[in-house]
Each structure stands twice: as C-alpha cells, then as structure tokens.
C-alpha cells in the first residue's frame, strides 16, 4: 500500500492531477471552451500514460527510464 501511494505522489502524477483540476475548473467557469479543454486534457493524459507505458516497457527490457 505504501509503495502504491509513493508511486502516486511523484512529480508527473502531481502535475497531471493539478493540470486536470485547473483546466476542469476553468472549463466549468467558462474561461476556456470545451474544445480547448478537450485538447489540453487529451494532451496531458496522453503524455502521462505514454511516459508510464515507456517506463514499464523499459523496465521489462532491462533498461532504466528516467
């Protein structure tokens, strides 16, 4: 359980969660359009999951990914 929490609280995860929250609030307030929100959110999530997959593949191949 501690290991999972430690993995959750890393820089990439925090940035992803904060950006998701901030842009969600901006979209709800009407400061950005739904199209802008979708573009930003998709980019952030794709980057986050892309780096996670790359990290896992690197570990599986015996490489270390930073």
C-alpha positions as CSV (number, residue, x, y, z in Angstrom):
1,X,0.0,0.0,0.0
2,X,2.8,2.4,0.9
3,X,4.5,1.6,-2.4
4,X,1.4,2.5,-4.4
5,X,1.0,5.8,-2.5
6,X,4.6,6.6,-3.1
7,X,4.2,6.0,-6.8
8,X,1.1,8.1,-6.9
9,X,2.8,11.0,-5.3
10,X,5.6,11.6,-7.9
11,X,6.1,14.7,-9.9
12,X,4.5,13.5,-13.2
13,X,1.4,12.3,-11.3
14,X,1.1,15.5,-9.3
15,X,1.4,17.7,-12.4
16,X,-1.1,15.6,-14.3
17,X,-3.6,15.8,-11.4
18,X,-3.1,19.5,-10.9
19,X,-3.4,20.3,-14.6
20,X,-6.6,18.2,-14.8
21,X,-8.1,20.0,-11.9
22,X,-7.2,23.5,-13.0
23,X,-8.4,23.1,-16.6
24,X,-11.6,21.4,-15.3
25,X,-12.3,24.4,-13.1
26,X,-11.5,26.8,-16.0
27,X,-13.9,24.9,-18.3
28,X,-16.7,24.9,-15.7
29,X,-16.3,28.6,-15.1
30,X,-16.4,29.2,-18.8
31,X,-12.9,30.7,-19.1
32,X,-12.0,28.2,-21.8
33,X,-14.1,26.5,-24.3
34,X,-14.9,22.8,-24.2
35,X,-12.8,22.3,-27.4
36,X,-9.8,23.9,-25.7
37,X,-10.3,21.8,-22.6
38,X,-10.6,18.6,-24.6
39,X,-7.4,19.4,-26.5
40,X,-5.4,20.3,-23.4
41,X,-6.7,17.4,-21.3
42,X,-6.1,14.8,-24.1
43,X,-2.5,16.1,-24.5
44,X,-1.8,15.9,-20.8
45,X,-3.3,12.5,-20.3
46,X,-1.6,11.1,-23.4
47,X,1.8,12.4,-22.2
48,X,1.3,10.9,-18.7
49,X,0.2,7.5,-19.9
50,X,2.7,7.5,-22.7
51,X,5.6,8.0,-20.2
52,X,4.1,5.3,-17.9
53,X,4.0,2.8,-20.8
54,X,7.5,3.7,-21.9
55,X,8.8,3.3,-18.3
56,X,7.1,-0.1,-18.0
57,X,8.5,-1.3,-21.4
58,X,12.0,0.0,-20.4
59,X,11.8,-1.9,-17.2
60,X,10.7,-5.1,-19.0
61,X,13.6,-4.8,-21.4
62,X,16.1,-4.3,-18.6
63,X,16.5,-0.5,-19.4
64,X,16.1,2.2,-16.8
65,X,14.0,5.1,-17.8
66,X,14.1,8.5,-16.0
